[in-house]
Amino acid sequence: MTDSMPEPIKLTTIDADNLSDIDDVPEAIAFRVGLSKPPSETWRAEFDAAFHGMHHPIKPMTVLEEQSLFIAFLPRYSKDLQDFFDFLGRVVDRASNEEAKTIEIHHREGRLEPKRRFQEVLRRIKVPT
């Protein structure tokens, strides 16, 4: 990576001391997981795409905040909590990797070349009728 590449975001802490209730889902318990730094808009979009696109049997409500994830988890799935955190770590890693690829392309090719290639792809697309 070049000097202008951001450090990858990592999960840092689990705040087990400040649990909260969720009004819409009374059985859920909410907590926060810290991130190593505030995410960029690109990282946020990549996180959302990875979280929703990657397969995992349990996907509790997860909200990306300024520098943390707010998660509402159902205690009945506590035995699956470690597996969920392993999944969450993979999502965070993918978001960081995809953000780095986007930045690398923009640095290497400039902003116009990816746009030109995308424009060519769009021109070949047929609109469904």
N, C-alpha and C positions, 0 to 999 in steps of 0.2 A: 504494500500500500504506500501511497505517497504521503508527504507530510500533511496534506490537506484532508486526508481521510479521517473520519471521526473514529474515536475509540468505540468498539462495540459496546452496546448496552448489555448489562448483565442484571440478573436478579440479585439483590443484596441482602435483604432482611425480610423476615416474616414477623409482623407485629401481632403477636399472640396476646399482648396485654390490653389491647384496645378493640374488643369485639363489639359489634353492634347488631341490632335487630333490623330486619327488613319488613316494613309495613305490608307490602304486597305479598310477601311470602313469609308468614309468621314462623315457619319451622327453619328458615335459613338463618345462618350466622355469618355476618360479614366481617372481613378483616382486610388488611392492606399488606401488599408485598412491595418492598422498596425496589426502585430501579437505580442503577449506578449514576444516571444523569437524566436530565429532562430530555425526552425524545423530540426529534425534529418532526415536521409534518410528513416527510417522506417515510420515516421510520414508523410513525403512527399508522399510515396507510398500509405499509407492509405487515405490521403486526396484525391489523384487522383482517387482512387477506389471509395471512397464515393461520390465525386462530380459527377463522370460519372455514378455511379450505382444507386444513389438515384433519385427518380422521382421529377422533378420540371419543370413546363412548360417553364420557361425562364432560359437559361444557357448561359449567355454572355461569351465571351472570358475571361478566368480567368487564370492568370499566377502566379504561386507561385515563389516569389523572395526570397531574403535572409531572410528578416524578414517582408515581406508584401505580399499582394495579389495585383496584377495589374489587374484591371477590366475595360473592354471596354463595356460600356452600351449604349443602344440606348435610347435617351431621350423620344421617343414616348411611352416607357414602364415605365415612371416615376411613374405612379400610382401603379405599381407593385414592386417598389423598396424596400419598407419595407418588403414585402413578400419574395423577393429574399434574403434580409439580414437575415431574420429569417431562411430561408433554409441554407444560408451560415454558420450561427451559428451552426445549426445541423450537417453540414458536418464537421466543425472544432471539435465539441464535439466528433463525431464518430471517427475521425482520432486520437484524443487524447486517447479515450477509447480503440481502437484497438491496438494502440502502447503500452499502459499499459498492456493489456492482453498478447501481444507478449513478453514483458519484463518479466512479471510474470511467464509465462511458462518456459522461459529460465532460470530464477533464481530457480524456483521450481524443474524442472526436468533436468536441465542441457541441454547442446546443443545436446547431442547425442540421448536422448530419443525421442524428437519430430522428429528427422531425421529418426530414426529407424521405428517409426510408419508410417511416410510418405512413407518410402521405402516399407513397407508391402502393403500399399494402391496402390502404383505404380505397384507392382508385380501382383496385381489382375486386373489391367486395361487391357482391350483387345484393341489392336490397330485396328481401323476401316480398313476394306479392300475394 
